[in-house]
Amino acid sequence: MNIDEIVEKWSVLDTEDLLRDIFQQFGIKAAIGTSFQKTGLVAIDIASKIADNFRVFTIDTERLFPETYQYIRQIEELYSDKLHNNKIEVYKPDSRIIEAMVKQHGEYLFFDSPDKRELCCKNRKVLPNSEALKTMDVWITGLRADQSAYRGKLKKIQVLPADGKQIIKVAPLFYWTETDIDAYIEKRNLPIHPLYSEGYKTIGCIICTTPVRLGENDRAGRWRWEKQLKNLPKECGLHYQNGAGI
């Protein structure tokens, strides 16, 4: 079965059947990438019901909240019997690249301009993610169409270039709503990231991520100092449609 046939088949499958087929066909050449938001948790939980050995990876930008590091350990322990090698894979930025960036632009360069913020995101998150993608053929993400207008224009399944090969990027919960996610979590009695109880809607880097006020969209808590730039997507670069951010 070629990639086009795979995409056609997967496009009509529901979430559970889609994840089951992914892991049956690709095994550990497929992996769930997550920053430990609710959608990623649901994807991990569904995978634990239909696969006995599956991969989960995350990017440690080295600027995460203390609560995130604790939560990673909690989720790793909860699903360790099903996780590949009994652990969550953690990818970090290249220390030499970070050192050079900070030396040239300063530790808090992300406040200076959108370009410098994107540089920080690229070095701390996008490049480590690219290293992770070298180990897989299928990248499973927690993207949902209702998270922002920009994300709503993306696709549930995309075929993207990555390091000289094609990779299938899949968002198995793309059409789930926030209500769907919350209902699943409540039904399964799953532990969510503790920052949600403090008003956070997304989980990212410290300073760059803030709680969300009533009436704001979920992405409003990212890089608040850029709010006057109406046409700039609140994205770190991982999910740009042209594939440059993968």
ZATOR-346414 format. One record per residue: x, y, z of N, C-alpha, C in turn; chain; residue in one letter. Coordinates in steps of 0.2 Angstrom, whole numbers. Atoms other than C-alpha are relative to their C-alpha. Example, Ala and Ser with C-alpha at 12.3 -4.5 7.8 and 13.67 -1.06 7.14 Angstrom:
// ZATOR-346414
((4 -6 0) (62 -22 39) (4 6 0) A a)
((-4 -6 -1) (68 -5 36) (-4 5 3) A s)
This chain:
// ZATOR-346414
((4 -6 0) (0 0 0) (4 6 0) A m)
((-5 -6 0) (8 17 -5) (-3 5 4) A n)
((2 -5 -4) (6 33 4) (-7 3 -1) A i)
((7 -3 2) (-9 40 -6) (-5 -5 2) A d)
((5 4 -2) (-18 24 -2) (-1 0 7) A e)
((0 -1 -7) (-14 25 16) (-4 6 2) A i)
((4 -6 -2) (-20 43 17) (-7 -1 -1) A v)
((7 1 2) (-36 38 8) (-4 -4 5) A e)
((3 4 -5) (-39 24 20) (-1 3 7) A k)
((0 -2 -7) (-35 33 36) (-5 6 0) A w)
((5 -6 0) (-46 49 31) (-7 -2 2) A s)
((7 2 -2) (-62 39 34) (0 -4 6) A v)
((0 4 -6) (-57 30 50) (-1 4 6) A l)
((1 -4 -6) (-63 36 67) (7 -1 4) A d)
((-6 -1 -3) (-50 40 80) (3 -7 3) A t)
((-3 7 -2) (-48 22 88) (2 -4 -5) A e)
((-2 4 5) (-48 13 72) (6 3 -4) A d)
((-5 -3 3) (-36 25 65) (7 -1 4) A l)
((-6 1 -4) (-23 24 79) (1 -8 0) A l)
((-2 7 0) (-25 5 79) (3 -2 -7) A r)
((-3 2 7) (-21 4 60) (7 3 0) A d)
((-7 -3 0) (-6 16 62) (5 -5 4) A i)
((-5 4 -4) (2 5 76) (0 -7 -3) A f)
((-1 6 3) (-2 -11 67) (4 0 -6) A q)
((-4 -1 6) (6 -5 51) (7 2 1) A q)
((-6 -3 -1) (20 5 57) (4 -1 7) A f)
((-3 2 -6) (23 -1 75) (4 6 3) A g)
((-4 -5 -3) (38 9 83) (2 5 -5) A i)
((-2 -5 4) (40 19 67) (-5 5 0) A k)
((5 -5 -1) (25 29 72) (1 2 8) A a)
((-1 -3 -7) (25 40 88) (-5 6 1) A a)
((5 -6 -2) (13 52 97) (5 5 3) A i)
((-3 -6 -2) (21 69 99) (-4 4 5) A g)
((5 -4 -4) (14 79 114) (4 5 4) A t)
((-2 -5 -5) (17 94 125) (-4 -1 7) A s)
((4 2 -6) (5 86 138) (-6 4 1) A f)
((6 -4 0) (-10 96 134) (-6 -6 0) A q)
((5 5 0) (-27 87 135) (-1 -5 -6) A k)
((1 4 6) (-28 81 117) (5 -5 0) A t)
((-6 5 0) (-11 72 119) (-2 -5 5) A g)
((2 5 -5) (-17 64 135) (-5 -5 -3) A l)
((6 5 3) (-33 57 126) (3 -4 -5) A v)
((-4 4 6) (-22 51 111) (4 -6 4) A a)
((-4 5 -3) (-11 42 123) (-4 -5 4) A i)
((5 5 -3) (-25 34 133) (-3 -4 -5) A d)
((3 4 5) (-34 28 117) (6 -5 -2) A i)
((-5 4 2) (-17 21 111) (1 -6 5) A a)
((-1 5 -5) (-15 12 127) (-5 -6 0) A s)
((5 5 1) (-31 3 124) (0 -5 -6) A k)
((0 3 6) (-27 -3 107) (7 -3 -2) A i)
((-7 2 1) (-8 -6 107) (3 -2 6) A a)
((-4 2 -6) (3 -15 118) (7 3 1) A d)
((-7 -3 0) (19 -6 113) (0 6 -5) A n)
((1 -6 4) (18 12 107) (5 5 2) A f)
((-5 -5 -2) (30 27 107) (-4 6 1) A r)
((2 -7 -1) (27 44 114) (6 4 1) A v)
((-6 -4 -1) (39 58 113) (-2 7 2) A f)
((1 -7 -1) (40 76 119) (6 4 -1) A t)
((-5 -5 1) (51 91 117) (1 4 6) A i)
((-2 -4 -6) (60 98 132) (4 6 -2) A d)
((-3 -6 3) (64 116 127) (5 2 5) A t)
((-4 -3 -6) (73 118 144) (-3 6 3) A e)
((4 -6 -3) (60 132 148) (-7 -2 2) A r)
((6 2 -2) (46 121 153) (-2 2 7) A l)
((3 -1 -7) (35 124 169) (3 -6 4) A f)
((-2 5 -4) (41 114 184) (-6 -5 1) A p)
((6 4 0) (23 107 184) (0 -5 -6) A e)
((0 4 6) (26 100 167) (5 -6 1) A t)
((-4 5 -2) (41 90 172) (-3 -5 4) A y)
((3 4 -5) (32 83 186) (-6 -4 -3) A q)
((5 3 3) (17 79 175) (2 -6 -5) A y)
((-3 5 5) (28 70 162) (1 -7 4) A i)
((-2 6 -4) (34 58 176) (-6 -4 2) A r)
((6 3 -2) (16 55 181) (-3 -4 -5) A q)
((3 4 6) (10 50 164) (4 -5 -2) A i)
((-4 5 1) (25 40 161) (-1 -6 4) A e)
((1 5 -5) (22 30 177) (-7 -3 -2) A e)
((7 3 2) (3 28 172) (0 -5 -5) A l)
((1 4 6) (6 21 155) (7 -4 -1) A y)
((-7 3 2) (24 13 157) (-1 -7 -2) A s)
((0 7 2) (18 -5 154) (-2 0 -7) A d)
((2 0 7) (12 0 137) (5 4 -5) A k)
((-4 -4 4) (25 13 132) (6 -4 -2) A l)
((-6 3 3) (40 8 121) (6 1 5) A h)
((-5 0 -5) (54 4 133) (-2 3 6) A n)
((3 -2 -6) (43 9 147) (1 7 2) A n)
((-1 -7 -2) (46 27 145) (-2 5 -6) A k)
((1 -6 5) (42 44 136) (7 2 -2) A i)
((-7 -2 3) (56 49 124) (0 8 1) A e)
((0 -7 -1) (62 66 128) (6 3 -5) A v)
((-5 -3 4) (71 77 115) (2 7 2) A y)
((-2 -6 -2) (81 92 119) (4 4 -5) A k)
((-4 -4 5) (89 107 110) (7 -2 0) A p)
((-7 1 0) (107 106 105) (3 6 4) A d)
((-2 -5 -5) (116 115 119) (5 5 -4) A s)
((-5 -5 3) (129 123 107) (-4 5 -4) A r)
((4 -5 4) (115 131 96) (-3 5 5) A i)
((3 -5 -5) (106 138 112) (6 5 3) A i)
((-6 -4 -3) (123 144 119) (1 6 -5) A e)
((-2 -5 6) (127 153 102) (-6 5 0) A a)
((6 -4 1) (109 160 101) (-1 5 6) A m)
((0 -4 -6) (109 167 119) (6 5 0) A v)
((-5 -4 0) (126 174 117) (-1 6 -5) A k)
((1 -5 6) (121 184 101) (-6 4 2) A q)
((6 -4 0) (103 189 106) (-2 1 7) A h)
((3 -1 -7) (101 187 125) (-5 -6 2) A g)
((5 5 -3) (91 175 136) (-7 1 -2) A e)
((7 -2 1) (75 184 133) (-2 3 -7) A y)
((1 -2 7) (76 187 114) (-7 0 -3) A l)
((7 1 3) (58 182 111) (-4 6 1) A f)
((4 -6 -1) (52 199 118) (2 5 -5) A f)
((-2 -6 4) (62 209 105) (-3 0 -7) A d)
((4 0 6) (53 204 89) (-3 -7 -2) A s)
((3 6 2) (42 191 81) (6 -5 -3) A p)
((-6 4 3) (58 185 71) (4 -3 5) A d)
((-4 3 -5) (68 182 86) (-4 -5 5) A k)
((4 5 -4) (54 174 95) (-1 -7 -4) A r)
((1 6 5) (52 162 80) (7 -4 0) A e)
((-6 3 0) (71 159 81) (1 -4 6) A l)
((0 4 -6) (70 154 99) (-4 -6 0) A c)
((5 6 1) (55 142 95) (4 -5 -4) A c)
((-3 5 4) (65 135 81) (6 -4 3) A k)
((-6 4 -3) (81 131 91) (-2 -4 6) A n)
((2 4 -6) (72 125 106) (-5 -5 -1) A r)
((6 5 1) (57 116 99) (0 -3 -7) A k)
((1 3 7) (57 114 80) (6 -5 -2) A v)
((-6 5 1) (75 107 78) (0 -6 4) A l)
((1 7 -4) (73 94 92) (-5 -4 -3) A p)
((5 4 3) (57 89 84) (2 -3 -6) A n)
((-2 3 7) (65 87 67) (5 -6 2) A s)
((-4 6 -2) (78 75 76) (-5 -6 2) A e)
((5 6 -2) (63 65 83) (-3 -3 -6) A a)
((3 2 6) (55 64 66) (5 -5 -4) A l)
((-5 4 3) (71 56 59) (-1 -8 2) A k)
((1 7 -3) (66 40 69) (-7 -3 -2) A t)
((7 3 1) (48 38 62) (-2 2 -7) A m)
((3 -1 6) (37 37 47) (-7 3 1) A d)
((7 -3 -2) (21 43 56) (1 4 6) A v)
((0 -5 -6) (20 58 67) (-7 1 2) A w)
((7 -1 -3) (4 58 78) (0 6 4) A i)
((1 -6 -3) (-1 75 84) (-6 1 4) A t)
((7 -2 -3) (-14 83 95) (-3 6 -3) A g)
((3 -5 3) (-19 96 83) (-8 -1 0) A l)
((7 1 1) (-38 100 83) (-2 6 -4) A r)
((3 -5 4) (-48 111 71) (-2 6 4) A a)
((3 -5 -4) (-56 121 85) (5 4 4) A d)
((-5 -4 -4) (-40 127 93) (1 7 -2) A q)
((-1 -7 2) (-38 142 82) (-2 0 -8) A s)
((2 -1 7) (-43 149 65) (5 -3 -5) A a)
((-6 3 4) (-26 144 58) (0 -7 0) A y)
((0 8 0) (-27 126 64) (-6 -3 -3) A r)
((6 2 3) (-44 125 57) (1 -1 -7) A g)
((-1 0 7) (-37 127 40) (5 -6 -2) A k)
((-4 6 1) (-25 112 42) (-4 -6 -2) A l)
((3 6 2) (-29 94 37) (1 -5 6) A k)
((0 5 -5) (-32 79 48) (6 -5 -2) A k)
((-5 4 2) (-19 69 38) (4 4 -6) A i)
((-4 -3 5) (-4 77 28) (6 -4 -1) A q)
((-7 3 2) (11 70 19) (5 6 -1) A v)
((-5 -5 0) (26 81 22) (7 -2 -1) A l)
((-7 2 0) (44 81 18) (4 1 6) A p)
((-4 0 -6) (56 78 32) (7 -3 -1) A a)
((-7 2 0) (75 76 31) (1 -5 -6) A d)
((-1 4 6) (74 69 13) (-5 -6 -1) A g)
((5 6 1) (59 57 15) (-7 3 1) A k)
((6 -2 -2) (41 58 17) (-3 -2 6) A q)
((3 2 -6) (32 58 33) (-7 1 1) A i)
((8 -1 -1) (13 56 37) (-1 3 7) A i)
((2 -3 -6) (7 68 49) (-7 -1 2) A k)
((7 2 -2) (-9 63 58) (-2 3 6) A v)
((4 -3 -5) (-21 72 69) (-6 -4 2) A a)
((5 5 -1) (-32 58 75) (-6 3 4) A p)
((6 -4 -4) (-43 70 86) (-1 6 -3) A l)
((1 -7 3) (-44 84 73) (-7 3 1) A f)
((6 -2 0) (-62 85 73) (-4 0 7) A y)
((3 0 -7) (-65 83 92) (0 7 2) A w)
((1 -7 -3) (-71 98 101) (3 0 7) A t)
((-2 0 -7) (-65 104 118) (-5 -4 5) A e)
((5 4 -4) (-81 97 125) (1 -8 0) A t)
((-1 7 1) (-78 80 117) (6 -2 5) A d)
((-6 2 -4) (-60 80 125) (-2 0 7) A i)
((1 0 -7) (-66 85 142) (-5 -6 2) A d)
((4 5 -2) (-80 72 142) (4 -7 0) A a)
((-4 6 0) (-68 58 137) (4 0 7) A y)
((-4 0 -6) (-56 63 151) (-4 -1 7) A i)
((4 1 -6) (-70 64 164) (-2 -8 0) A e)
((3 7 1) (-77 47 158) (6 -5 3) A k)
((-6 4 -2) (-59 39 160) (3 2 6) A r)
((-3 -3 -7) (-55 49 176) (8 1 -1) A n)
((-7 -1 2) (-38 54 168) (2 6 4) A l)
((-3 -6 -3) (-26 66 177) (2 5 -5) A p)
((-3 -5 5) (-24 82 167) (5 4 3) A i)
((-5 -4 -2) (-10 94 168) (-2 5 6) A h)
((2 -4 -5) (-11 104 184) (-1 8 -1) A p)
((0 -7 2) (-9 121 175) (-7 2 -2) A l)
((7 -1 2) (-27 119 168) (-4 3 6) A y)
((4 -2 -5) (-34 122 185) (2 8 2) A s)
((-2 -7 -1) (-25 139 185) (-2 5 -6) A e)
((2 -4 6) (-33 145 169) (4 0 -6) A g)
((-3 1 6) (-21 139 156) (-4 -4 -5) A y)
((4 4 5) (-28 133 140) (5 -4 -4) A k)
((-5 4 3) (-12 127 132) (6 0 4) A t)
((-5 1 -4) (4 121 139) (7 1 -4) A i)
((-6 -1 4) (21 128 133) (5 2 5) A g)
((-6 -2 -4) (36 137 139) (-2 5 5) A c)
((1 -5 -5) (37 147 155) (1 7 -3) A i)
((0 -7 2) (35 166 152) (-4 0 -6) A i)
((3 -1 7) (29 163 134) (-7 -3 0) A c)
((6 3 0) (13 154 140) (-3 3 7) A t)
((3 -3 -5) (0 163 151) (-7 -3 1) A t)
((7 2 -1) (-18 159 158) (-4 4 -5) A p)
((4 -3 5) (-32 163 146) (-6 3 4) A v)
((6 -3 -3) (-46 175 151) (-7 -2 -3) A r)
((7 2 2) (-65 172 149) (-1 4 -7) A l)
((2 -2 6) (-70 174 131) (6 0 -5) A g)
((-6 1 5) (-52 172 123) (0 -7 -3) A e)
((-2 7 3) (-47 158 112) (6 -3 3) A n)
((-5 3 -4) (-36 145 118) (7 2 -1) A d)
((-6 -2 2) (-21 152 109) (2 7 2) A r)
((-2 -7 -2) (-22 169 116) (5 0 6) A a)
((-5 0 -5) (-11 164 131) (7 -1 -2) A g)
((-7 0 3) (4 162 119) (2 7 -2) A r)
((-4 -6 2) (16 176 117) (-5 6 0) A w)
((5 -6 0) (4 190 123) (2 6 -2) A r)
((-2 -7 2) (15 204 119) (0 0 -8) A w)
((1 0 8) (12 199 100) (-7 1 -2) A e)
((7 0 1) (-7 202 102) (-2 5 -5) A k)
((1 -6 4) (-6 218 92) (1 -2 -8) A q)
((-2 2 6) (1 208 77) (-6 -5 -3) A l)
((6 4 2) (-16 202 70) (1 -6 -5) A k)
((-1 5 6) (-10 192 55) (5 -5 2) A n)
((-6 5 -2) (4 182 65) (-3 -6 3) A l)
((3 6 -4) (-2 164 69) (4 -1 7) A p)
((-3 1 -6) (1 160 87) (3 -7 0) A k)
((-3 7 1) (12 145 82) (8 1 1) A e)
((-7 0 -1) (29 140 87) (4 -2 -6) A c)
((-3 2 7) (33 133 69) (-1 -7 -1) A g)
((1 7 2) (29 115 71) (-5 -2 -5) A l)
((6 1 4) (13 116 62) (-2 4 -6) A h)
((2 -4 6) (15 128 48) (-1 -4 -6) A y)
((3 4 6) (6 122 33) (5 -2 -5) A q)
((-5 1 5) (20 123 21) (5 -5 2) A n)
((-4 5 -2) (29 110 31) (7 2 3) A g)
((-7 -2 -2) (44 121 35) (1 -1 8) A a)
((-1 0 -7) (41 120 53) (0 -7 3) A g)
((0 7 -3) (41 101 55) (7 -2 2) A i)
